[in-house]
Amino acid sequence: MHLVVIGAQWGDEGKGKIVDYLASEADLVVRFSGGANAGHTIVTNDITYKLHLVPSGIVYPEKHVVLGSGMVIDPEALFSELATIKEQGVDWEGRVHISDRAHLVLPDYKEIDKTTDAKRRNPIGTTGRGIGIAYAQKANRDGIRVGDLTEANFLKSLRDNEREFLAPYIEKLNSMSINLAAYMVKYDEKRVLFEGAQGALLDLDIGTYPFVSSGYSAAAGASMGGGVGPRKIDRVMGVFKAYTTRVGNGPFPSEFDPKTEGALENMVREIGREYGVTTGRPRRCGYLDLVALRYACRTNSIDSLVLTHLDVYDTLDEIGVCVGYELDGKTITDFPSTASALDRIKPVVKSFPGWKKTLTKVAKYEDLPEKAKTYIAFIEEFTKTNVDIVSVGYNRDETMIRKDMWTRS
């Protein structure tokens, strides 16, 4: 059984917690894309783990994890992160593997990243971690892959500053390096969890270009970056929040109006802890955008939706949901292709009564308030996709499973 977990919005949907939850029954967890610009927060036994490169399943003793071929890896950031989780009690040695086809991020990429963004006709608000430059080098066929570090002739071709930076990490990276395609063969009939980074709306091809990631964050990337063919994927899960957030520049059709909805945005941001794990930047907040969510379901063949942060709305009398767009005097219900069109949109908002109950105390889906279940049922009807997991808090046990994800159907 091969499961793919992706973000169904603009990232920060709570994928880390869901991967952590599902990893308890997985034989292997594979992160298939992204770099140190991603951030996953896991809370277990009152310990908070903030992961950027290492797959979320690492916090389970004995579980093995893989940094896949589609990732771009900053060695300095990776080993700093591994040292941090080691201090938190995670014994990771021998359990973290790296695809020899994954690319490396070098220090000068970071400065180039910032200066390049400043010169763009449409600055995208990059994290400045060198991720986009690493992917550009990859596409330009001038990148450095993990497997290259085993080749003496390749090492000789490195510039002095590159060789100096990589020297402390070469032996460590070589010891963790695997041929991912060959490695995955032994997991052909086992439970593999493929973990994405960012969200589908930040995917290079199907996202809100040019305000997107440089890699693939769509479900199709699990095959390319995970070392398996597309027909090996059994189920795609899309994680989304009860509202929508976005970090950095770019169109955001359902964003709260700061003039009239500033208090609502502040409430959502503070209760939902909507600050970047990697950058600390406050996230932009808005209504749940069902037009965008349905688009994500369609373009990623999402089989099951995972709803998180539902508890953030516990105190509201009324909850708004974006069900359409007003664009140039017309109402549309399909997601536009251009950032320019998305910028001109005004959301069509439908309101639902709030449930006014603390959901973190609810253990079973059947025990949710009827108004909360009505809200969820409307999402399912609009997207034509079942909400099979509902999260009402940061801890593992604050999760309601409506369907076993590890069972083929």
MINUMI-117621 format. One record per residue (C-alpha): residue in three letters; x, y, z; residue number from 1. Coordinates in nm, 3 decimals. Example, Ala and Ser with C-alpha at 12.3 -4.5 7.8 and 13.67 -1.06 7.14 Angstrom:
2
KEGU,keke,u,v,w,vexkol
KEGU,ALA,1.230,-0.450,0.780,1 .
KEGU,SER,1.367,-0.106,0.714,2 .
END
This chain:
409
KEGU,keke,u,v,w,vexkol
KEGU,MET,0.000,0.000,0.000,1 .
KEGU,HIS,0.148,0.331,-0.112,2 .
KEGU,LEU,-0.005,0.649,0.036,3 .
KEGU,VAL,0.071,1.005,-0.076,4 .
KEGU,VAL,0.006,1.300,0.156,5 .
KEGU,ILE,0.012,1.647,0.000,6 .
KEGU,GLY,-0.102,1.993,0.101,7 .
KEGU,ALA,-0.422,2.092,-0.080,8 .
KEGU,GLN,-0.377,2.467,-0.029,9 .
KEGU,TRP,-0.071,2.698,-0.020,10 .
KEGU,GLY,0.120,2.492,0.234,11 .
KEGU,ASP,0.117,2.499,0.617,12 .
KEGU,GLU,-0.196,2.280,0.626,13 .
KEGU,GLY,-0.077,2.048,0.902,14 .
KEGU,LYS,0.079,1.775,0.687,15 .
KEGU,GLY,0.348,1.708,0.947,16 .
KEGU,LYS,0.098,1.599,1.210,17 .
KEGU,ILE,-0.096,1.381,0.965,18 .
KEGU,VAL,0.219,1.212,0.833,19 .
KEGU,ASP,0.332,1.161,1.192,20 .
KEGU,TYR,-0.006,1.002,1.275,21 .
KEGU,LEU,-0.008,0.770,0.973,22 .
KEGU,ALA,0.361,0.682,1.009,23 .
KEGU,SER,0.285,0.464,1.310,24 .
KEGU,GLU,0.158,0.198,1.067,25 .
KEGU,ALA,0.400,0.266,0.781,26 .
KEGU,ASP,0.706,0.060,0.698,27 .
KEGU,LEU,0.881,0.355,0.535,28 .
KEGU,VAL,0.832,0.732,0.502,29 .
KEGU,VAL,0.965,0.909,0.191,30 .
KEGU,ARG,0.983,1.287,0.154,31 .
KEGU,PHE,0.965,1.342,-0.221,32 .
KEGU,SER,1.024,1.716,-0.279,33 .
KEGU,GLY,1.125,2.054,-0.141,34 .
KEGU,GLY,1.409,2.164,0.081,35 .
KEGU,ALA,1.481,2.352,0.401,36 .
KEGU,ASN,1.221,2.613,0.306,37 .
KEGU,ALA,0.951,2.371,0.421,38 .
KEGU,GLY,0.850,2.338,0.783,39 .
KEGU,HIS,0.657,2.066,0.962,40 .
KEGU,THR,0.563,2.087,1.330,41 .
KEGU,ILE,0.494,1.771,1.530,42 .
KEGU,VAL,0.376,1.767,1.890,43 .
KEGU,THR,0.400,1.437,2.078,44 .
KEGU,ASN,0.434,1.365,2.450,45 .
KEGU,ASP,0.453,1.740,2.509,46 .
KEGU,ILE,0.764,1.765,2.288,47 .
KEGU,THR,0.751,1.991,1.982,48 .
KEGU,TYR,0.963,1.887,1.686,49 .
KEGU,LYS,1.022,2.140,1.408,50 .
KEGU,LEU,1.133,1.958,1.096,51 .
KEGU,HIS,1.243,2.114,0.768,52 .
KEGU,LEU,1.428,1.845,0.575,53 .
KEGU,VAL,1.384,1.525,0.772,54 .
KEGU,PRO,1.060,1.332,0.703,55 .
KEGU,SER,0.807,1.345,0.985,56 .
KEGU,GLY,0.816,0.971,1.055,57 .
KEGU,ILE,1.162,0.996,1.211,58 .
KEGU,VAL,1.019,1.056,1.559,59 .
KEGU,TYR,0.899,0.694,1.569,60 .
KEGU,PRO,1.175,0.464,1.699,61 .
KEGU,GLU,1.283,0.201,1.447,62 .
KEGU,LYS,1.111,0.372,1.150,63 .
KEGU,HIS,1.326,0.444,0.846,64 .
KEGU,VAL,1.286,0.760,0.640,65 .
KEGU,VAL,1.416,0.876,0.303,66 .
KEGU,LEU,1.500,1.218,0.162,67 .
KEGU,GLY,1.390,1.157,-0.197,68 .
KEGU,SER,1.525,1.234,-0.542,69 .
KEGU,GLY,1.306,1.542,-0.584,70 .
KEGU,MET,1.454,1.718,-0.282,71 .
KEGU,VAL,1.725,1.984,-0.273,72 .
KEGU,ILE,1.930,1.943,0.041,73 .
KEGU,ASP,2.139,2.195,0.232,74 .
KEGU,PRO,2.393,1.974,0.415,75 .
KEGU,GLU,2.456,2.234,0.684,76 .
KEGU,ALA,2.083,2.268,0.756,77 .
KEGU,LEU,2.031,1.891,0.747,78 .
KEGU,PHE,2.295,1.800,1.001,79 .
KEGU,SER,2.197,2.092,1.224,80 .
KEGU,GLU,1.841,1.961,1.223,81 .
KEGU,LEU,1.957,1.606,1.295,82 .
KEGU,ALA,2.165,1.734,1.588,83 .
KEGU,THR,1.862,1.917,1.727,84 .
KEGU,ILE,1.631,1.615,1.718,85 .
KEGU,LYS,1.912,1.405,1.866,86 .
KEGU,GLU,1.915,1.644,2.163,87 .
KEGU,GLN,1.537,1.593,2.187,88 .
KEGU,GLY,1.585,1.219,2.225,89 .
KEGU,VAL,1.546,1.097,1.866,90 .
KEGU,ASP,1.809,0.835,1.781,91 .
KEGU,TRP,1.822,0.880,1.404,92 .
KEGU,GLU,2.153,0.716,1.309,93 .
KEGU,GLY,2.105,0.437,1.056,94 .
KEGU,ARG,1.742,0.536,0.995,95 .
KEGU,VAL,1.782,0.841,0.768,96 .
KEGU,HIS,1.861,0.768,0.404,97 .
KEGU,ILE,1.920,1.008,0.114,98 .
KEGU,SER,1.857,0.942,-0.253,99 .
KEGU,ASP,2.180,0.965,-0.450,100 .
KEGU,ARG,1.980,1.160,-0.712,101 .
KEGU,ALA,1.884,1.439,-0.470,102 .
KEGU,HIS,2.052,1.774,-0.538,103 .
KEGU,LEU,2.254,1.983,-0.296,104 .
KEGU,VAL,2.214,2.347,-0.193,105 .
KEGU,LEU,2.538,2.545,-0.165,106 .
KEGU,PRO,2.592,2.860,0.047,107 .
KEGU,ASP,2.623,3.102,-0.245,108 .
KEGU,TYR,2.282,2.990,-0.373,109 .
KEGU,LYS,2.120,3.174,-0.082,110 .
KEGU,GLU,2.257,3.517,-0.171,111 .
KEGU,ILE,2.182,3.458,-0.538,112 .
KEGU,ASP,1.827,3.360,-0.435,113 .
KEGU,LYS,1.770,3.693,-0.260,114 .
KEGU,THR,1.923,3.911,-0.531,115 .
KEGU,THR,1.740,3.721,-0.805,116 .
KEGU,ASP,1.407,3.770,-0.630,117 .
KEGU,ALA,1.470,4.141,-0.589,118 .
KEGU,LYS,1.530,4.175,-0.964,119 .
KEGU,ARG,1.220,3.982,-1.073,120 .
KEGU,ARG,0.943,4.169,-1.253,121 .
KEGU,ASN,0.715,4.005,-0.996,122 .
KEGU,PRO,0.908,3.938,-0.670,123 .
KEGU,ILE,0.768,3.624,-0.510,124 .
KEGU,GLY,0.887,3.670,-0.152,125 .
KEGU,THR,1.132,3.380,-0.144,126 .
KEGU,THR,1.257,3.243,0.190,127 .
KEGU,GLY,1.612,3.305,0.069,128 .
KEGU,ARG,1.719,2.948,0.142,129 .
KEGU,GLY,1.866,2.889,-0.203,130 .
KEGU,ILE,1.597,2.638,-0.295,131 .
KEGU,GLY,1.493,2.801,-0.622,132 .
KEGU,ILE,1.854,2.841,-0.732,133 .
KEGU,ALA,1.925,2.473,-0.662,134 .
KEGU,TYR,1.627,2.373,-0.875,135 .
KEGU,ALA,1.738,2.617,-1.146,136 .
KEGU,GLN,2.086,2.463,-1.144,137 .
KEGU,LYS,1.924,2.121,-1.168,138 .
KEGU,ALA,1.717,2.225,-1.472,139 .
KEGU,ASN,2.025,2.390,-1.621,140 .
KEGU,ARG,2.209,2.057,-1.579,141 .
KEGU,ASP,2.477,2.218,-1.367,142 .
KEGU,GLY,2.375,2.102,-1.020,143 .
KEGU,ILE,2.550,1.877,-0.769,144 .
KEGU,ARG,2.381,1.552,-0.669,145 .
KEGU,VAL,2.450,1.349,-0.358,146 .
KEGU,GLY,2.577,1.060,-0.566,147 .
KEGU,ASP,2.836,1.284,-0.732,148 .
KEGU,LEU,3.023,1.303,-0.402,149 .
KEGU,THR,3.142,0.944,-0.447,150 .
KEGU,GLU,3.317,1.027,-0.774,151 .
KEGU,ALA,3.679,1.145,-0.746,152 .
KEGU,ASN,3.679,1.306,-1.089,153 .
KEGU,PHE,3.366,1.504,-1.007,154 .
KEGU,LEU,3.512,1.627,-0.680,155 .
KEGU,LYS,3.810,1.759,-0.872,156 .
KEGU,SER,3.575,1.969,-1.087,157 .
KEGU,LEU,3.437,2.156,-0.787,158 .
KEGU,ARG,3.532,2.515,-0.722,159 .
KEGU,ASP,3.751,2.577,-0.418,160 .
KEGU,ASN,3.469,2.731,-0.213,161 .
KEGU,GLU,3.235,2.443,-0.301,162 .
KEGU,ARG,3.492,2.183,-0.203,163 .
KEGU,GLU,3.564,2.365,0.123,164 .
KEGU,PHE,3.195,2.381,0.214,165 .
KEGU,LEU,3.122,2.017,0.128,166 .
KEGU,ALA,3.435,1.864,0.283,167 .
KEGU,PRO,3.291,1.814,0.637,168 .
KEGU,TYR,2.978,1.650,0.498,169 .
KEGU,ILE,3.099,1.421,0.219,170 .
KEGU,GLU,3.166,1.115,0.433,171 .
KEGU,LYS,2.840,1.157,0.625,172 .
KEGU,LEU,2.633,1.203,0.309,173 .
KEGU,ASN,2.799,0.907,0.138,174 .
KEGU,SER,2.718,0.682,0.434,175 .
KEGU,MET,2.348,0.779,0.410,176 .
KEGU,SER,2.322,0.769,0.030,177 .
KEGU,ILE,2.108,0.506,-0.144,178 .
KEGU,ASN,1.999,0.419,-0.497,179 .
KEGU,LEU,1.633,0.500,-0.429,180 .
KEGU,ALA,1.484,0.315,-0.728,181 .
KEGU,ALA,1.661,-0.005,-0.621,182 .
KEGU,TYR,1.585,0.055,-0.254,183 .
KEGU,MET,1.211,0.089,-0.315,184 .
KEGU,VAL,1.183,-0.255,-0.476,185 .
KEGU,LYS,1.195,-0.428,-0.138,186 .
KEGU,TYR,0.907,-0.208,-0.020,187 .
KEGU,ASP,0.690,-0.293,-0.322,188 .
KEGU,GLU,0.433,-0.483,-0.114,189 .
KEGU,LYS,0.481,-0.289,0.209,190 .
KEGU,ARG,0.328,0.024,0.354,191 .
KEGU,VAL,0.502,0.334,0.222,192 .
KEGU,LEU,0.403,0.689,0.310,193 .
KEGU,PHE,0.509,0.959,0.064,194 .
KEGU,GLU,0.531,1.304,0.224,195 .
KEGU,GLY,0.505,1.621,0.018,196 .
KEGU,ALA,0.622,1.973,0.094,197 .
KEGU,GLN,0.445,2.307,0.052,198 .
KEGU,GLY,0.101,2.269,-0.113,199 .
KEGU,ALA,-0.059,2.190,-0.448,200 .
KEGU,LEU,-0.130,2.557,-0.517,201 .
KEGU,LEU,0.245,2.621,-0.495,202 .
KEGU,ASP,0.330,2.354,-0.751,203 .
KEGU,LEU,0.544,2.483,-1.038,204 .
KEGU,ASP,0.294,2.374,-1.304,205 .
KEGU,ILE,-0.052,2.369,-1.148,206 .
KEGU,GLY,0.001,2.640,-0.885,207 .
KEGU,THR,-0.043,3.019,-0.898,208 .
KEGU,TYR,0.257,3.080,-1.124,209 .
KEGU,PRO,0.490,3.267,-1.089,210 .
KEGU,PHE,0.418,3.280,-0.715,211 .
KEGU,VAL,0.500,2.914,-0.664,212 .
KEGU,SER,0.768,2.679,-0.543,213 .
KEGU,SER,1.046,2.573,-0.778,214 .
KEGU,GLY,0.979,2.202,-0.729,215 .
KEGU,TYR,0.680,1.977,-0.753,216 .
KEGU,SER,0.443,1.982,-0.462,217 .
KEGU,ALA,0.159,1.811,-0.648,218 .
KEGU,ALA,0.079,1.442,-0.600,219 .
KEGU,ALA,0.246,1.348,-0.930,220 .
KEGU,GLY,0.577,1.441,-0.770,221 .
KEGU,ALA,0.553,1.143,-0.535,222 .
KEGU,SER,0.632,0.911,-0.824,223 .
KEGU,MET,0.917,1.119,-0.968,224 .
KEGU,GLY,1.076,1.205,-0.634,225 .
KEGU,GLY,0.989,0.883,-0.455,226 .
KEGU,GLY,1.154,0.633,-0.686,227 .
KEGU,VAL,0.838,0.450,-0.798,228 .
KEGU,GLY,0.617,0.447,-1.105,229 .
KEGU,PRO,0.282,0.633,-1.105,230 .
KEGU,ARG,0.077,0.313,-1.099,231 .
KEGU,LYS,0.237,0.221,-0.766,232 .
KEGU,ILE,0.038,0.497,-0.593,233 .
KEGU,ASP,-0.272,0.356,-0.422,234 .
KEGU,ARG,-0.422,0.662,-0.251,235 .
KEGU,VAL,-0.371,1.038,-0.253,236 .
KEGU,MET,-0.461,1.236,0.057,237 .
KEGU,GLY,-0.499,1.614,0.054,238 .
KEGU,VAL,-0.460,1.809,0.377,239 .
KEGU,PHE,-0.641,2.141,0.419,240 .
KEGU,LYS,-0.731,2.379,0.699,241 .
KEGU,ALA,-1.080,2.496,0.796,242 .
KEGU,TYR,-0.965,2.832,0.662,243 .
KEGU,THR,-0.690,2.926,0.415,244 .
KEGU,THR,-0.346,3.080,0.465,245 .
KEGU,ARG,-0.064,3.193,0.244,246 .
KEGU,VAL,0.293,3.312,0.312,247 .
KEGU,GLY,0.470,3.568,0.096,248 .
KEGU,ASN,0.352,3.740,-0.219,249 .
KEGU,GLY,0.098,3.609,-0.466,250 .
KEGU,PRO,-0.277,3.605,-0.530,251 .
KEGU,PHE,-0.508,3.502,-0.248,252 .
KEGU,PRO,-0.875,3.528,-0.360,253 .
KEGU,SER,-1.036,3.454,-0.022,254 .
KEGU,GLU,-0.802,3.666,0.193,255 .
KEGU,PHE,-0.966,3.854,0.477,256 .
KEGU,ASP,-1.008,4.225,0.410,257 .
KEGU,PRO,-0.788,4.398,0.674,258 .
KEGU,LYS,-1.021,4.699,0.678,259 .
KEGU,THR,-1.337,4.507,0.764,260 .
KEGU,GLU,-1.211,4.166,0.878,261 .
KEGU,GLY,-0.885,4.254,1.053,262 .
KEGU,ALA,-1.009,4.130,1.391,263 .
KEGU,LEU,-1.111,3.796,1.238,264 .
KEGU,GLU,-0.772,3.758,1.072,265 .
KEGU,ASN,-0.588,3.832,1.396,266 .
KEGU,MET,-0.804,3.581,1.584,267 .
KEGU,VAL,-0.739,3.306,1.330,268 .
KEGU,ARG,-0.367,3.384,1.319,269 .
KEGU,GLU,-0.321,3.379,1.696,270 .
KEGU,ILE,-0.537,3.076,1.778,271 .
KEGU,GLY,-0.408,2.885,1.476,272 .
KEGU,ARG,-0.044,2.985,1.546,273 .
KEGU,GLU,-0.017,3.105,1.188,274 .
KEGU,TYR,0.349,3.196,1.180,275 .
KEGU,GLY,0.601,3.028,0.952,276 .
KEGU,VAL,0.795,2.737,1.105,277 .
KEGU,THR,1.093,2.822,0.885,278 .
KEGU,THR,1.079,3.202,0.868,279 .
KEGU,GLY,0.857,3.309,1.157,280 .
KEGU,ARG,0.666,3.533,0.916,281 .
KEGU,PRO,0.296,3.592,0.996,282 .
KEGU,ARG,0.077,3.408,0.747,283 .
KEGU,ARG,-0.193,3.580,0.550,284 .
KEGU,CYS,-0.533,3.438,0.644,285 .
KEGU,GLY,-0.867,3.406,0.469,286 .
KEGU,TYR,-1.187,3.209,0.425,287 .
KEGU,LEU,-1.174,2.844,0.326,288 .
KEGU,ASP,-1.156,2.864,-0.054,289 .
KEGU,LEU,-1.362,2.574,-0.185,290 .
KEGU,VAL,-1.308,2.668,-0.549,291 .
KEGU,ALA,-0.933,2.633,-0.501,292 .
KEGU,LEU,-0.975,2.318,-0.291,293 .
KEGU,ARG,-1.189,2.152,-0.557,294 .
KEGU,TYR,-0.927,2.246,-0.817,295 .
KEGU,ALA,-0.660,2.079,-0.601,296 .
KEGU,CYS,-0.875,1.766,-0.571,297 .
KEGU,ARG,-0.925,1.747,-0.947,298 .
KEGU,THR,-0.564,1.807,-1.049,299 .
KEGU,ASN,-0.416,1.568,-0.792,300 .
KEGU,SER,-0.672,1.285,-0.801,301 .
KEGU,ILE,-0.724,1.333,-0.428,302 .
KEGU,ASP,-0.912,1.034,-0.286,303 .
KEGU,SER,-0.941,1.153,0.074,304 .
KEGU,LEU,-0.937,1.496,0.232,305 .
KEGU,VAL,-0.791,1.567,0.575,306 .
KEGU,LEU,-0.943,1.865,0.756,307 .
KEGU,THR,-0.722,2.032,1.017,308 .
KEGU,HIS,-0.750,2.331,1.254,309 .
KEGU,LEU,-1.128,2.291,1.276,310 .
KEGU,ASP,-1.106,2.389,1.644,311 .
KEGU,VAL,-0.981,2.739,1.551,312 .
KEGU,TYR,-1.343,2.830,1.471,313 .
KEGU,ASP,-1.486,2.708,1.804,314 .
KEGU,THR,-1.584,3.052,1.934,315 .
KEGU,LEU,-1.733,3.204,1.618,316 .
KEGU,ASP,-2.104,3.277,1.579,317 .
KEGU,GLU,-2.075,3.256,1.203,318 .
KEGU,ILE,-1.828,3.092,0.965,319 .
KEGU,GLY,-1.770,3.208,0.608,320 .
KEGU,VAL,-1.670,2.988,0.314,321 .
KEGU,CYS,-1.570,3.101,-0.036,322 .
KEGU,VAL,-1.791,2.920,-0.291,323 .
KEGU,GLY,-1.726,3.127,-0.603,324 .
KEGU,TYR,-1.544,3.423,-0.751,325 .
KEGU,GLU,-1.654,3.757,-0.893,326 .
KEGU,LEU,-1.420,3.834,-1.184,327 .
KEGU,ASP,-1.467,4.135,-1.411,328 .
KEGU,GLY,-1.838,4.152,-1.340,329 .
KEGU,LYS,-1.903,3.781,-1.380,330 .
KEGU,THR,-1.942,3.501,-1.125,331 .
KEGU,ILE,-1.721,3.200,-1.192,332 .
KEGU,THR,-1.668,2.872,-1.009,333 .
KEGU,ASP,-1.349,2.748,-1.175,334 .
KEGU,PHE,-0.996,2.834,-1.062,335 .
KEGU,PRO,-0.829,3.079,-1.307,336 .
KEGU,SER,-0.487,3.008,-1.456,337 .
KEGU,THR,-0.323,3.352,-1.428,338 .
KEGU,ALA,-0.208,3.542,-1.124,339 .
KEGU,SER,-0.349,3.859,-1.278,340 .
KEGU,ALA,-0.700,3.716,-1.293,341 .
KEGU,LEU,-0.674,3.576,-0.941,342 .
KEGU,ASP,-0.566,3.919,-0.815,343 .
KEGU,ARG,-0.884,4.080,-0.951,344 .
KEGU,ILE,-1.116,3.832,-0.785,345 .
KEGU,LYS,-1.360,3.908,-0.507,346 .
KEGU,PRO,-1.477,3.605,-0.310,347 .
KEGU,VAL,-1.840,3.495,-0.306,348 .
KEGU,VAL,-1.892,3.397,0.058,349 .
KEGU,LYS,-2.152,3.160,0.202,350 .
KEGU,SER,-2.210,3.167,0.578,351 .
KEGU,PHE,-2.266,2.883,0.821,352 .
KEGU,PRO,-2.367,2.904,1.189,353 .
KEGU,GLY,-2.086,2.832,1.434,354 .
KEGU,TRP,-2.098,2.534,1.670,355 .
KEGU,LYS,-1.979,2.724,1.982,356 .
KEGU,LYS,-1.822,2.420,2.143,357 .
KEGU,THR,-1.464,2.318,2.228,358 .
KEGU,LEU,-1.380,2.051,1.972,359 .
KEGU,THR,-1.049,1.941,2.122,360 .
KEGU,LYS,-1.253,1.751,2.380,361 .
KEGU,VAL,-1.440,1.554,2.112,362 .
KEGU,ALA,-1.288,1.210,2.047,363 .
KEGU,LYS,-1.523,1.066,1.782,364 .
KEGU,TYR,-1.656,1.215,1.461,365 .
KEGU,GLU,-2.008,1.107,1.554,366 .
KEGU,ASP,-1.987,1.324,1.865,367 .
KEGU,LEU,-1.907,1.645,1.678,368 .
KEGU,PRO,-2.172,1.918,1.700,369 .
KEGU,GLU,-2.427,1.891,1.418,370 .
KEGU,LYS,-2.328,2.236,1.291,371 .
KEGU,ALA,-1.969,2.123,1.254,372 .
KEGU,LYS,-2.080,1.812,1.066,373 .
KEGU,THR,-2.299,2.029,0.841,374 .
KEGU,TYR,-1.994,2.240,0.759,375 .
KEGU,ILE,-1.792,1.929,0.673,376 .
KEGU,ALA,-2.073,1.776,0.465,377 .
KEGU,PHE,-2.092,2.093,0.255,378 .
KEGU,ILE,-1.716,2.073,0.187,379 .
KEGU,GLU,-1.756,1.712,0.075,380 .
KEGU,GLU,-2.047,1.794,-0.155,381 .
KEGU,PHE,-1.872,2.093,-0.311,382 .
KEGU,THR,-1.542,1.913,-0.375,383 .
KEGU,LYS,-1.696,1.570,-0.445,384 .
KEGU,THR,-1.431,1.428,-0.212,385 .
KEGU,ASN,-1.476,1.267,0.129,386 .
KEGU,VAL,-1.327,1.420,0.441,387 .
KEGU,ASP,-1.188,1.103,0.597,388 .
KEGU,ILE,-0.976,1.253,0.878,389 .
KEGU,VAL,-1.057,1.549,1.101,390 .
KEGU,SER,-0.795,1.710,1.327,391 .
KEGU,VAL,-0.901,1.930,1.620,392 .
KEGU,GLY,-0.567,1.998,1.786,393 .
KEGU,TYR,-0.189,1.961,1.762,394 .
KEGU,ASN,-0.153,1.631,1.948,395 .
KEGU,ARG,-0.182,1.288,1.786,396 .
KEGU,ASP,-0.484,1.189,1.993,397 .
KEGU,GLU,-0.678,1.498,1.880,398 .
KEGU,THR,-0.753,1.326,1.550,399 .
KEGU,MET,-1.071,1.159,1.425,400 .
KEGU,ILE,-1.032,0.879,1.170,401 .
KEGU,ARG,-1.343,0.809,0.963,402 .
KEGU,LYS,-1.173,0.564,0.727,403 .
KEGU,ASP,-0.863,0.347,0.755,404 .
KEGU,MET,-0.615,0.498,0.510,405 .
KEGU,TRP,-0.409,0.181,0.492,406 .
KEGU,THR,-0.696,-0.027,0.352,407 .
KEGU,ARG,-0.741,-0.048,-0.024,408 .
KEGU,SER,-1.090,0.038,-0.145,409 .
END
